[in-house]
């Protein structure tokens, strides 16, 4: 029989103050989010004032949308189509998976016309029955930004019943969905990648192109083999030759695996607002914060004067005490916020200065080979801050240089020691791998073992599993999936 026991122990616990928590939250914001936070604080706290820091259009820089018109050109190869939707361990398609991608989340998007509105306009022109139009709009609202409808129709039926008191069936929604899948852009409202590609091919098939018909058969019957680039298996199964397969694949790679990004919202411009500006002149490197990170905040003189007047009034009624308490809270909040903003500025600047000091060669010449191995701990030790603080600075922050705009993460990399004992950045290793794979014979692509031997010849003794890790970080599939006809 077990018995209860009591014991006494001591623990060291660090409890963060509200001001420290506020500073941490501000530190991890990029310039655009920080600017919005300041604006919100100015609205919420009347004791806080802005002396009027101006923002100019020069602080804003355009970048091309990741999936522009070039993505749909004939120059796209199978590898790009395969990579566009993420990959599994073998670098192939993952059917019924979320293909939304993670990379775009780090950059703020300019808000323009809603893609959903574009679909609703088409629905109004298609569905004349009021109930069907209402159901179609609900289906449209369930379509994700990349153009896929990943929610099961059964779940949508339940939502409509419980939340909207609208009764319908899966069969009826399926009939409406078939019509929606004929909307522009082609491939919209597909449940998975296979259906998305088929919808686009069906729109192109006028019955006079054997290549398109064959492409439909490949996607419909040989999708798994195609995703793994098992071309010999496809040829045997469909009894076709190399030329026929090449023509069919040429049609497939013209398709867009993310149709939602070619609709009305495809004109969204993607902006990067640099958090830092680093310039080099006559060998002298200057580091400064984007002016949008340095608002001119102050305590409201009128609010402070009101508090002094209340405190010297000599009255002692409850309403006055409540008013004094309220004003004090707002004044304290304003002071804390101003102090946190200043602390954020100092932390950002000292961190960026430490990075520039360690990567001095790059900021002078812009040459990747000048980048030295550098990890978060190196900068944390140099500026005497915690690693988690440096991580918050490096996350989602950008620096404008004489050679372009770079994420701060770009300058952090692990070190590798060569056979001569020299420590180099793993970025240099990745460049060698990328160049070697770019120059390889695509009919006989280099295996990870061959890449390992190539690096060894150049003085880099790296294990095959490390080569595989770097290759995956470069989003390069295994040799089998790089093979071409």
C-alpha positions as semicolon CSV with decimal commas, in nm:
position;residue;x (nm);y (nm);z (nm)
1;X;0,000;0,000;0,000
2;X;0,143;0,334;-0,103
3;X;0,173;0,621;0,141
4;X;0,184;0,994;0,100
5;X;0,508;1,173;0,183
6;X;0,590;1,535;0,229
7;X;0,921;1,690;0,131
8;X;1,072;2,037;0,130
9;X;1,277;2,160;-0,163
10;X;1,414;2,489;-0,288
11;X;1,382;2,611;-0,647
12;X;1,519;2,915;-0,825
13;X;1,237;3,077;-1,021
14;X;1,265;3,391;-1,230
15;X;0,940;3,581;-1,266
16;X;0,929;3,838;-1,543
17;X;0,781;4,178;-1,469
18;X;0,505;4,318;-1,692
19;X;0,758;4,561;-1,839
20;X;1,001;4,278;-1,924
21;X;0,721;4,084;-2,092
22;X;0,628;4,395;-2,289
23;X;0,989;4,441;-2,401
24;X;1,015;4,076;-2,515
25;X;0,695;4,108;-2,717
26;X;0,815;4,429;-2,883
27;X;1,157;4,284;-2,959
28;X;1,025;3,997;-3,167
29;X;0,815;4,226;-3,389
30;X;0,946;4,329;-3,730
31;X;0,933;4,695;-3,831
32;X;0,588;4,684;-3,986
33;X;0,428;4,498;-3,694
34;X;0,608;4,723;-3,446
35;X;0,474;5,032;-3,621
36;X;0,120;4,894;-3,595
37;X;0,176;4,817;-3,226
38;X;0,289;5,174;-3,158
39;X;-0,015;5,313;-3,339
40;X;-0,245;5,089;-3,135
41;X;-0,076;5,192;-2,810
42;X;-0,121;5,559;-2,901
43;X;-0,492;5,494;-2,951
44;X;-0,531;5,295;-2,629
45;X;-0,331;5,521;-2,397
46;X;-0,413;5,894;-2,395
47;X;-0,107;5,958;-2,174
48;X;0,120;5,862;-2,464
49;X;0,199;6,104;-2,748
50;X;0,391;6,090;-3,073
51;X;0,596;6,396;-3,165
52;X;0,552;6,305;-3,531
53;X;0,810;6,071;-3,682
54;X;0,739;6,059;-4,053
55;X;0,745;5,755;-4,277
56;X;0,847;5,792;-4,640
57;X;0,794;5,564;-4,934
58;X;1,170;5,521;-4,954
59;X;1,145;5,290;-4,653
60;X;0,946;5,041;-4,856
61;X;1,094;4,796;-5,107
62;X;0,913;4,574;-5,354
63;X;0,995;4,211;-5,407
64;X;0,849;3,989;-5,674
65;X;0,567;3,759;-5,574
66;X;0,703;3,407;-5,532
67;X;0,470;3,268;-5,797
68;X;0,451;3,521;-6,079
69;X;0,392;3,473;-6,452
70;X;0,735;3,318;-6,498
71;X;0,624;3,024;-6,289
72;X;0,374;2,927;-6,558
73;X;0,615;2,956;-6,848
74;X;0,731;2,668;-7,064
75;X;1,075;2,688;-6,904
76;X;0,953;2,524;-6,584
77;X;1,071;2,164;-6,551
78;X;0,930;1,869;-6,361
79;X;1,160;1,931;-6,064
80;X;1,015;2,279;-6,011
81;X;0,660;2,145;-6,029
82;X;0,749;1,871;-5,783
83;X;0,919;2,113;-5,544
84;X;0,645;2,374;-5,565
85;X;0,421;2,179;-5,333
86;X;0,667;2,056;-5,073
87;X;0,823;1,714;-5,069
88;X;0,845;1,405;-4,860
89;X;1,167;1,229;-4,773
90;X;1,209;1,123;-5,134
91;X;1,138;1,468;-5,272
92;X;0,814;1,358;-5,442
93;X;0,454;1,478;-5,435
94;X;0,254;1,429;-5,118
95;X;-0,106;1,385;-5,222
96;X;-0,382;1,530;-5,002
97;X;-0,131;1,743;-4,813
98;X;-0,132;2,113;-4,729
99;X;0,064;2,288;-5,003
100;X;0,041;2,637;-4,860
101;X;0,415;2,661;-4,788
102;X;0,587;2,833;-4,495
103;X;0,833;3,070;-4,655
104;X;0,591;3,352;-4,735
105;X;0,477;3,383;-4,373
106;X;0,791;3,572;-4,280
107;X;0,721;3,866;-4,514
108;X;0,431;4,111;-4,470
109;X;0,191;4,132;-4,763
110;X;0,022;4,446;-4,888
111;X;-0,353;4,404;-4,855
112;X;-0,542;4,440;-5,182
113;X;-0,860;4,294;-5,333
114;X;-0,986;3,972;-5,174
115;X;-0,955;3,652;-5,375
116;X;-1,281;3,537;-5,213
117;X;-1,457;3,842;-5,360
118;X;-1,335;3,739;-5,705
119;X;-1,490;3,394;-5,658
120;X;-1,816;3,537;-5,523
121;X;-1,849;3,756;-5,833
122;X;-1,830;3,444;-6,049
123;X;-2,077;3,265;-5,823
124;X;-2,332;3,545;-5,866
125;X;-2,302;3,510;-6,243
126;X;-2,347;3,130;-6,223
127;X;-2,606;3,055;-5,954
128;X;-2,947;3,216;-5,995
129;X;-3,122;3,024;-5,719
130;X;-3,084;3,223;-5,398
131;X;-3,025;2,916;-5,179
132;X;-2,768;2,770;-5,418
133;X;-2,588;3,104;-5,430
134;X;-2,574;3,113;-5,050
135;X;-2,429;2,760;-5,043
136;X;-2,181;2,843;-5,320
137;X;-2,059;3,148;-5,129
138;X;-2,007;2,932;-4,822
139;X;-1,805;2,686;-5,032
140;X;-1,602;2,975;-5,174
141;X;-1,524;3,098;-4,824
142;X;-1,387;2,754;-4,740
143;X;-1,134;2,772;-5,026
144;X;-0,786;2,848;-4,895
145;X;-0,551;3,114;-5,031
146;X;-0,367;2,871;-5,259
147;X;-0,697;2,769;-5,419
148;X;-0,764;2,433;-5,252
149;X;-1,080;2,318;-5,077
150;X;-0,938;2,090;-4,810
151;X;-1,238;2,074;-4,579
152;X;-1,456;1,767;-4,631
153;X;-1,803;1,838;-4,765
154;X;-1,947;1,644;-4,471
155;X;-1,789;1,895;-4,231
156;X;-1,926;2,187;-4,432
157;X;-2,275;2,030;-4,423
158;X;-2,250;2,008;-4,043
159;X;-2,127;2,368;-4,016
160;X;-2,418;2,493;-4,220
161;X;-2,666;2,299;-4,008
162;X;-2,531;2,395;-3,665
163;X;-2,405;2,748;-3,729
164;X;-2,627;2,881;-4,009
165;X;-2,940;2,663;-3,963
166;X;-2,913;2,572;-4,332
167;X;-2,994;2,212;-4,420
168;X;-2,831;2,056;-4,726
169;X;-2,658;1,733;-4,834
170;X;-2,312;1,630;-4,946
171;X;-2,451;1,531;-5,287
172;X;-2,599;1,876;-5,340
173;X;-2,276;2,050;-5,237
174;X;-2,084;1,820;-5,472
175;X;-2,301;1,936;-5,764
176;X;-2,239;2,299;-5,675
177;X;-1,867;2,232;-5,632
178;X;-1,841;2,087;-5,984
179;X;-1,966;2,420;-6,119
180;X;-1,729;2,617;-5,894
181;X;-1,439;2,407;-6,025
182;X;-1,514;2,557;-6,367
183;X;-1,445;2,908;-6,233
184;X;-1,129;3,099;-6,310
185;X;-0,848;3,035;-6,247
186;X;-0,834;2,680;-6,377
187;X;-0,781;2,425;-6,101
188;X;-0,965;2,624;-5,835
189;X;-1,151;2,442;-5,551
190;X;-0,964;2,114;-5,604
191;X;-0,953;1,877;-5,307
192;X;-0,596;1,767;-5,373
193;X;-0,310;1,821;-5,616
194;X;-0,414;1,540;-5,848
195;X;-0,761;1,688;-5,893
196;X;-0,611;2,036;-5,934
197;X;-0,390;1,927;-6,224
198;X;-0,670;1,730;-6,388
199;X;-0,909;2,026;-6,375
200;X;-0,652;2,238;-6,557
201;X;-0,591;1,971;-6,820
202;X;-0,964;1,921;-6,877
203;X;-1,000;2,294;-6,952
204;X;-0,721;2,270;-7,210
205;X;-0,844;1,949;-7,373
206;X;-1,026;2,028;-7,697
207;X;-0,982;1,674;-7,828
208;X;-0,711;1,764;-8,078
209;X;-0,399;1,721;-7,864
210;X;-0,272;1,367;-7,801
211;X;-0,014;1,511;-7,557
212;X;-0,284;1,666;-7,334
213;X;-0,493;1,349;-7,346
214;X;-0,190;1,144;-7,247
215;X;-0,108;1,394;-6,970
216;X;-0,460;1,342;-6,830
217;X;-0,406;0,964;-6,830
218;X;-0,072;0,999;-6,652
219;X;-0,215;1,220;-6,377
220;X;-0,529;1,009;-6,343
221;X;-0,373;0,662;-6,354
222;X;0,001;0,708;-6,289
223;X;0,015;0,997;-6,043
224;X;0,228;0,813;-5,787
225;X;0,475;0,695;-6,050
226;X;0,493;1,044;-6,200
227;X;0,552;1,207;-5,862
228;X;0,845;0,971;-5,803
229;X;0,968;1,011;-6,164
230;X;0,941;0,641;-6,237
231;X;0,929;0,709;-6,610
232;X;1,011;0,355;-6,719
233;X;0,714;0,226;-6,521
234;X;0,485;0,482;-6,687
235;X;0,608;0,387;-7,033
236;X;0,554;0,017;-6,968
237;X;0,210;0,065;-6,814
238;X;0,080;0,298;-7,088
239;X;0,281;0,141;-7,371
240;X;0,428;0,470;-7,488
241;X;0,776;0,578;-7,602
242;X;1,014;0,850;-7,479
243;X;0,891;1,112;-7,726
244;X;0,527;1,069;-7,626
245;X;0,616;1,088;-7,258
246;X;0,824;1,403;-7,309
247;X;0,535;1,578;-7,488
248;X;0,292;1,484;-7,210
249;X;0,529;1,600;-6,936
250;X;0,580;1,927;-7,124
251;X;0,205;1,988;-7,085
252;X;0,201;1,891;-6,717
253;X;0,480;2,129;-6,616
254;X;0,284;2,422;-6,763
255;X;0,019;2,369;-6,495
256;X;0,004;2,567;-6,173
257;X;-0,010;2,368;-5,847
258;X;-0,131;2,678;-5,660
259;X;-0,418;2,819;-5,871
260;X;-0,532;3,056;-5,597
261;X;-0,221;3,264;-5,657
262;X;-0,314;3,339;-6,017
263;X;-0,659;3,484;-5,947
264;X;-0,764;3,838;-5,861
265;X;-0,524;3,841;-5,568
266;X;-0,225;3,753;-5,786
267;X;-0,150;4,123;-5,815
268;X;-0,066;4,136;-5,446
269;X;0,267;4,307;-5,408
270;X;0,496;4,166;-5,150
271;X;0,684;4,418;-4,941
272;X;0,992;4,381;-4,730
273;X;1,048;4,661;-4,483
274;X;1,414;4,648;-4,374
275;X;1,466;4,680;-4,000
276;X;1,827;4,793;-4,040
277;X;2,028;4,986;-4,298
278;X;2,400;4,907;-4,334
279;X;2,612;5,116;-4,571
280;X;2,982;5,113;-4,652
281;X;3,177;5,419;-4,762
282;X;3,557;5,442;-4,792
283;X;3,593;5,130;-4,581
284;X;3,375;5,270;-4,301
285;X;3,058;5,070;-4,229
286;X;2,761;5,253;-4,080
287;X;2,477;5,074;-3,904
288;X;2,144;5,241;-3,831
289;X;1,787;5,147;-3,758
290;X;1,505;5,209;-4,002
291;X;1,352;5,538;-3,883
292;X;1,018;5,360;-3,845
293;X;1,176;5,174;-3,553
294;X;1,249;5,499;-3,370
295;X;0,920;5,678;-3,301
296;X;0,941;6,004;-3,105
297;X;0,724;5,908;-2,808
298;X;0,670;6,114;-2,494
299;X;0,446;6,144;-2,191
300;X;0,152;6,376;-2,256
301;X;0,226;6,706;-2,073
302;X;-0,146;6,778;-2,047
303;X;-0,212;6,440;-1,887
304;X;0,073;6,482;-1,637
305;X;-0,052;6,834;-1,552
306;X;-0,402;6,698;-1,494
307;X;-0,263;6,449;-1,242
308;X;-0,075;6,724;-1,056
309;X;-0,390;6,936;-1,045
310;X;-0,595;6,650;-0,900
311;X;-0,329;6,566;-0,642
312;X;-0,313;6,927;-0,516
313;X;-0,688;6,986;-0,520
314;X;-0,726;6,894;-0,150
315;X;-1,048;6,702;-0,222
316;X;-1,090;6,347;-0,096
317;X;-1,400;6,207;-0,263
318;X;-1,415;5,861;-0,422
319;X;-1,462;5,979;-0,780
320;X;-1,150;6,193;-0,758
321;X;-0,949;5,904;-0,613
322;X;-1,064;5,679;-0,898
323;X;-0,970;5,944;-1,154
324;X;-0,624;5,988;-1,000
325;X;-0,571;5,610;-0,997
326;X;-0,677;5,584;-1,364
327;X;-0,442;5,865;-1,470
328;X;-0,153;5,714;-1,276
329;X;-0,208;5,377;-1,447
330;X;-0,206;5,540;-1,790
331;X;0,105;5,744;-1,709
332;X;0,287;5,436;-1,577
333;X;0,180;5,241;-1,885
334;X;0,309;5,517;-2,114
335;X;0,642;5,532;-1,929
336;X;0,684;5,153;-1,942
337;X;0,607;5,150;-2,312
338;X;0,855;5,431;-2,389
339;X;1,124;5,253;-2,185
340;X;1,052;4,922;-2,363
341;X;1,074;5,092;-2,704
342;X;1,410;5,246;-2,614
343;X;1,535;4,911;-2,483
344;X;1,420;4,749;-2,807
345;X;1,609;5,008;-3,012
346;X;1,929;4,960;-2,814
347;X;1,906;4,580;-2,833
348;X;1,840;4,580;-3,207
349;X;2,126;4,820;-3,277
350;X;2,383;4,647;-3,056
351;X;2,294;4,308;-3,206
352;X;2,321;4,435;-3,564
353;X;2,652;4,606;-3,487
354;X;2,789;4,279;-3,349
355;X;2,678;4,092;-3,661
356;X;2,842;4,350;-3,887
357;X;3,162;4,333;-3,684
358;X;3,182;3,955;-3,727
359;X;3,080;3,961;-4,094
360;X;3,280;4,274;-4,182
361;X;3,416;4,126;-4,505
362;X;3,071;4,055;-4,644
363;X;2,932;4,402;-4,568
364;X;3,230;4,559;-4,745
365;X;3,231;4,344;-5,059
366;X;2,903;4,150;-5,066
367;X;3,084;3,821;-5,134
368;X;2,920;3,513;-4,978
369;X;3,256;3,343;-4,942
370;X;3,353;3,614;-4,690
371;X;3,081;3,499;-4,452
372;X;3,229;3,345;-4,139
373;X;3,073;3,071;-3,927
374;X;2,849;3,239;-3,671
375;X;2,584;3,108;-3,435
376;X;2,341;3,283;-3,201
377;X;2,562;3,209;-2,902
378;X;2,852;3,404;-3,059
379;X;2,646;3,722;-3,079
380;X;2,484;3,662;-2,738
381;X;2,827;3,641;-2,576
382;X;2,952;3,949;-2,759
383;X;2,663;4,175;-2,656
384;X;2,615;4,006;-2,317
385;X;2,254;3,905;-2,381
386;X;2,065;3,577;-2,361
387;X;2,055;3,353;-2,670
388;X;1,674;3,371;-2,670
389;X;1,699;3,751;-2,698
390;X;1,928;3,725;-3,002
391;X;1,693;3,469;-3,152
392;X;1,403;3,714;-3,122
393;X;1,609;3,983;-3,294
394;X;1,715;3,752;-3,578
395;X;1,367;3,617;-3,642
396;X;1,172;3,791;-3,922
397;X;1,412;4,086;-3,938
398;X;1,578;4,220;-4,254
399;X;1,878;4,438;-4,327
400;X;1,926;4,658;-4,632
401;X;2,288;4,659;-4,755
402;X;2,474;4,796;-5,054
403;X;2,428;4,451;-5,208
404;X;2,059;4,392;-5,149
405;X;1,818;4,310;-4,867
406;X;1,890;4,003;-4,655
407;X;1,715;3,829;-4,365
408;X;1,928;3,837;-4,050
409;X;1,919;3,457;-4,045
410;X;2,126;3,466;-4,363
411;X;2,436;3,560;-4,165
412;X;2,413;3,271;-3,918
413;X;2,566;2,938;-4,011
414;X;2,757;2,653;-3,850
415;X;3,128;2,611;-3,899
416;X;3,313;2,325;-4,065
417;X;3,685;2,257;-4,029
418;X;3,871;2,172;-4,351
419;X;4,155;1,920;-4,377
420;X;4,395;2,214;-4,344
421;X;4,236;2,313;-4,010
422;X;4,059;2,623;-4,147
423;X;3,706;2,687;-4,021
424;X;3,459;2,779;-4,297
425;X;3,086;2,843;-4,306
426;X;2,858;2,557;-4,410
427;X;2,713;2,807;-4,657
428;X;3,029;2,758;-4,863
429;X;2,969;2,382;-4,858
430;X;2,609;2,431;-4,971
431;X;2,727;2,651;-5,260
432;X;2,967;2,379;-5,376
433;X;2,686;2,121;-5,358
434;X;2,444;2,349;-5,542
435;X;2,696;2,421;-5,819
436;X;2,791;2,054;-5,854
437;X;2,428;1,945;-5,884
438;X;2,358;2,228;-6,128
439;X;2,639;2,110;-6,354
440;X;2,570;1,735;-6,326
441;X;2,462;1,508;-6,609
442;X;2,088;1,486;-6,550
443;X;2,076;1,141;-6,710
444;X;2,321;1,024;-6,441
445;X;2,275;1,262;-6,146
446;X;2,523;1,261;-5,859
447;X;2,432;1,050;-5,558
448;X;2,495;1,171;-5,203
449;X;2,792;0,931;-5,192
450;X;2,937;1,090;-5,507
451;X;2,881;1,439;-5,365
452;X;3,057;1,334;-5,044
453;X;3,361;1,219;-5,247
454;X;3,358;1,543;-5,446
455;X;3,369;1,748;-5,125
456;X;3,646;1,527;-4,988
457;X;3,855;1,604;-5,296
458;X;3,813;1,974;-5,216
459;X;3,932;1,923;-4,857
460;X;3,595;1,892;-4,681
461;X;3,558;1,564;-4,493
462;X;3,182;1,543;-4,443
463;X;2,967;1,238;-4,372
464;X;2,712;1,128;-4,632
465;X;2,422;1,197;-4,393
466;X;2,548;1,554;-4,354
467;X;2,559;1,590;-4,733
468;X;2,199;1,466;-4,743
469;X;2,099;1,719;-4,474
470;X;2,252;2,011;-4,665
471;X;2,095;1,892;-4,990
472;X;1,752;1,881;-4,825
473;X;1,806;2,230;-4,680
474;X;1,868;2,347;-5,037
475;X;1,535;2,187;-5,139
476;X;1,717;1,958;-5,383
477;X;1,563;1,610;-5,421
478;X;1,759;1,285;-5,417
479;X;1,947;1,176;-5,731
480;X;1,670;0,942;-5,847
481;X;1,421;1,228;-5,858
482;X;1,666;1,456;-6,045
483;X;1,702;1,210;-6,327
484;X;1,573;1,326;-6,665
485;X;1,491;1,139;-6,983
